[in-house]
Amino acid sequence: MPSGIHAREWISPASVTYILKELVENRAGNKWSHHIEFHIVPVLNPDGYEYTHTDDRLWRKNRRNPELGECSGTDLNRNFDFHWGGQGTSTDPCEEIYTGTSAFSEPETLAVKDYLASKKGNLKVINISFRQKLKLKTSAFILNFKTIMGRSENYD
């Protein structure tokens, strides 16, 4: 479960942290969770996330080459190799949707790639991404997760 890929989406790490808490504290009551190995990345863009707390609340990219000011960083979501450099990306480093110099040019995306490659054959990936703009698919998971996990004590 990756989250925090866009620095300004603060709800993403909070949501994943909550789910992690529920998995740890309520695992005994959920027999299904004993057969699943979870791989959770609470903040994929830690330098950008920190920057939104100290300097620019709406910063989106990572903080590679901060000396470039507004033109620093890469949109990590657009730095993976799937349709890299396609529609909805930019080759201009000053744009929020800058795709980077190549797929996996950023240490964060390369680390994800290398980690998943190290698990090849042993990992069935169900990618659930958490963003500030919830998509129907993610929303359905959250509703299903709540149903499976049960209601919290402070639900009302």
C-alpha beads as a LAMMPS data file, in Angstrom:
LAMMPS data file: protein, C-alpha beads

156 atoms
155 bonds

1 atom types
1 bond types

-500.0 500.0 xlo xhi
-500.0 500.0 ylo yhi
-500.0 500.0 zlo zhi

Masses

1 110.0

Atoms # bond

1 1 1 0.000 0.000 0.000
2 1 1 1.863 3.065 -1.150
3 1 1 0.816 6.501 -0.017
4 1 1 2.203 9.991 0.191
5 1 1 3.461 9.949 -3.383
6 1 1 2.214 13.501 -3.905
7 1 1 3.610 15.582 -1.074
8 1 1 0.555 17.802 -0.624
9 1 1 -1.914 14.950 -0.132
10 1 1 -1.658 14.773 3.642
11 1 1 -4.711 12.542 4.066
12 1 1 -2.954 9.712 2.249
13 1 1 -0.327 8.877 4.927
14 1 1 -2.933 9.409 7.639
15 1 1 -5.303 6.909 5.990
16 1 1 -2.622 4.279 5.543
17 1 1 -1.386 4.779 9.103
18 1 1 -4.935 4.233 10.368
19 1 1 -5.274 1.042 8.320
20 1 1 -1.909 -0.151 9.623
21 1 1 -3.078 0.507 13.198
22 1 1 -6.253 -1.478 12.592
23 1 1 -4.321 -4.367 11.052
24 1 1 -1.938 -4.540 14.008
25 1 1 -4.354 -3.950 16.863
26 1 1 -7.304 -5.956 15.530
27 1 1 -5.553 -8.752 13.660
28 1 1 -6.594 -11.453 16.142
29 1 1 -10.261 -10.954 15.306
30 1 1 -9.702 -11.093 11.535
31 1 1 -8.782 -14.578 10.390
32 1 1 -8.428 -13.469 6.764
33 1 1 -5.521 -11.152 7.641
34 1 1 -3.407 -14.021 8.981
35 1 1 -2.965 -15.335 5.438
36 1 1 -1.883 -12.053 3.880
37 1 1 1.512 -10.405 4.042
38 1 1 1.101 -6.651 3.862
39 1 1 3.731 -4.356 2.361
40 1 1 2.960 -0.806 3.400
41 1 1 4.734 2.400 2.432
42 1 1 3.229 5.165 4.582
43 1 1 5.117 8.014 2.855
44 1 1 6.740 7.412 -0.521
45 1 1 7.812 11.052 -0.879
46 1 1 9.214 11.981 2.559
47 1 1 11.252 15.018 1.509
48 1 1 8.343 16.534 -0.406
49 1 1 5.941 15.714 2.429
50 1 1 8.206 17.495 4.932
51 1 1 8.535 20.459 2.573
52 1 1 4.741 20.900 2.524
53 1 1 4.840 21.241 6.303
54 1 1 7.664 23.779 6.392
55 1 1 7.688 25.807 3.180
56 1 1 4.980 25.290 0.554
57 1 1 1.715 23.565 1.529
58 1 1 0.765 22.847 -2.100
59 1 1 4.098 21.365 -3.237
60 1 1 3.513 18.151 -5.196
61 1 1 6.868 16.757 -6.381
62 1 1 9.860 15.306 -4.558
63 1 1 12.696 17.686 -3.590
64 1 1 15.488 16.496 -5.877
65 1 1 17.800 19.382 -6.784
66 1 1 16.248 21.946 -4.408
67 1 1 18.688 24.582 -5.644
68 1 1 16.493 24.833 -8.760
69 1 1 13.695 26.381 -6.681
70 1 1 10.315 26.114 -8.393
71 1 1 11.861 23.886 -11.068
72 1 1 13.159 21.257 -8.643
73 1 1 11.729 17.811 -8.185
74 1 1 9.829 15.230 -10.170
75 1 1 6.216 14.103 -9.997
76 1 1 6.885 10.616 -8.673
77 1 1 3.531 9.333 -9.854
78 1 1 4.707 9.991 -13.416
79 1 1 8.197 8.545 -12.937
80 1 1 7.282 4.863 -13.195
81 1 1 7.790 3.091 -16.532
82 1 1 4.116 2.396 -17.260
83 1 1 3.276 4.869 -20.059
84 1 1 6.257 6.977 -19.002
85 1 1 6.295 10.340 -20.764
86 1 1 2.833 9.870 -22.219
87 1 1 -0.260 12.023 -22.107
88 1 1 -0.642 14.052 -18.912
89 1 1 3.096 14.478 -18.330
90 1 1 5.613 17.202 -19.050
91 1 1 9.297 17.312 -19.964
92 1 1 9.534 20.796 -18.442
93 1 1 11.047 20.501 -14.935
94 1 1 9.189 23.659 -13.909
95 1 1 5.811 21.931 -14.391
96 1 1 4.082 20.056 -11.554
97 1 1 3.671 17.044 -13.824
98 1 1 7.355 16.810 -14.766
99 1 1 8.069 13.174 -15.507
100 1 1 11.819 13.182 -14.759
101 1 1 14.740 12.490 -17.062
102 1 1 13.742 8.834 -17.517
103 1 1 11.527 6.190 -15.962
104 1 1 12.788 5.392 -12.464
105 1 1 15.202 8.341 -12.521
106 1 1 14.206 9.196 -8.952
107 1 1 15.461 7.262 -5.921
108 1 1 11.939 6.819 -4.535
109 1 1 10.500 5.124 -7.639
110 1 1 13.677 3.125 -8.192
111 1 1 13.465 1.826 -4.606
112 1 1 9.882 0.636 -5.218
113 1 1 10.932 -1.043 -8.473
114 1 1 13.907 -2.770 -6.836
115 1 1 11.859 -3.899 -3.848
116 1 1 9.135 -5.406 -6.012
117 1 1 11.765 -7.057 -8.246
118 1 1 13.350 -8.645 -5.151
119 1 1 9.978 -10.230 -4.351
120 1 1 9.361 -11.476 -7.908
121 1 1 7.485 -14.744 -7.901
122 1 1 6.678 -14.449 -4.197
123 1 1 4.417 -11.440 -4.263
124 1 1 0.916 -11.062 -5.565
125 1 1 0.400 -7.340 -5.852
126 1 1 -2.875 -5.679 -5.142
127 1 1 -2.075 -2.003 -5.399
128 1 1 -4.293 0.149 -3.275
129 1 1 -3.262 3.763 -3.464
130 1 1 -4.617 6.410 -1.146
131 1 1 -5.028 9.934 -2.412
132 1 1 -6.835 13.035 -1.409
133 1 1 -9.188 12.622 -4.346
134 1 1 -10.725 9.243 -3.598
135 1 1 -11.655 7.212 -6.627
136 1 1 -14.658 4.922 -6.676
137 1 1 -12.447 1.811 -6.640
138 1 1 -10.537 2.992 -3.563
139 1 1 -13.754 4.133 -1.899
140 1 1 -15.242 0.682 -2.437
141 1 1 -12.175 -0.843 -0.765
142 1 1 -12.480 1.463 2.228
143 1 1 -16.149 0.585 2.631
144 1 1 -15.347 -3.106 2.268
145 1 1 -12.439 -2.762 4.708
146 1 1 -14.738 -1.150 7.282
147 1 1 -17.229 -3.985 6.841
148 1 1 -14.524 -6.626 7.300
149 1 1 -12.789 -4.911 10.207
150 1 1 -16.007 -3.960 11.956
151 1 1 -16.911 -0.607 13.383
152 1 1 -14.600 1.212 15.749
153 1 1 -15.638 1.908 19.332
154 1 1 -16.078 5.633 18.615
155 1 1 -18.117 5.084 15.423
156 1 1 -21.123 7.089 16.647

Bonds

1 1 1 2
2 1 2 3
3 1 3 4
4 1 4 5
5 1 5 6
6 1 6 7
7 1 7 8
8 1 8 9
9 1 9 10
10 1 10 11
11 1 11 12
12 1 12 13
13 1 13 14
14 1 14 15
15 1 15 16
16 1 16 17
17 1 17 18
18 1 18 19
19 1 19 20
20 1 20 21
21 1 21 22
22 1 22 23
23 1 23 24
24 1 24 25
25 1 25 26
26 1 26 27
27 1 27 28
28 1 28 29
29 1 29 30
30 1 30 31
31 1 31 32
32 1 32 33
33 1 33 34
34 1 34 35
35 1 35 36
36 1 36 37
37 1 37 38
38 1 38 39
39 1 39 40
40 1 40 41
41 1 41 42
42 1 42 43
43 1 43 44
44 1 44 45
45 1 45 46
46 1 46 47
47 1 47 48
48 1 48 49
49 1 49 50
50 1 50 51
51 1 51 52
52 1 52 53
53 1 53 54
54 1 54 55
55 1 55 56
56 1 56 57
57 1 57 58
58 1 58 59
59 1 59 60
60 1 60 61
61 1 61 62
62 1 62 63
63 1 63 64
64 1 64 65
65 1 65 66
66 1 66 67
67 1 67 68
68 1 68 69
69 1 69 70
70 1 70 71
71 1 71 72
72 1 72 73
73 1 73 74
74 1 74 75
75 1 75 76
76 1 76 77
77 1 77 78
78 1 78 79
79 1 79 80
80 1 80 81
81 1 81 82
82 1 82 83
83 1 83 84
84 1 84 85
85 1 85 86
86 1 86 87
87 1 87 88
88 1 88 89
89 1 89 90
90 1 90 91
91 1 91 92
92 1 92 93
93 1 93 94
94 1 94 95
95 1 95 96
96 1 96 97
97 1 97 98
98 1 98 99
99 1 99 100
100 1 100 101
101 1 101 102
102 1 102 103
103 1 103 104
104 1 104 105
105 1 105 106
106 1 106 107
107 1 107 108
108 1 108 109
109 1 109 110
110 1 110 111
111 1 111 112
112 1 112 113
113 1 113 114
114 1 114 115
115 1 115 116
116 1 116 117
117 1 117 118
118 1 118 119
119 1 119 120
120 1 120 121
121 1 121 122
122 1 122 123
123 1 123 124
124 1 124 125
125 1 125 126
126 1 126 127
127 1 127 128
128 1 128 129
129 1 129 130
130 1 130 131
131 1 131 132
132 1 132 133
133 1 133 134
134 1 134 135
135 1 135 136
136 1 136 137
137 1 137 138
138 1 138 139
139 1 139 140
140 1 140 141
141 1 141 142
142 1 142 143
143 1 143 144
144 1 144 145
145 1 145 146
146 1 146 147
147 1 147 148
148 1 148 149
149 1 149 150
150 1 150 151
151 1 151 152
152 1 152 153
153 1 153 154
154 1 154 155
155 1 155 156
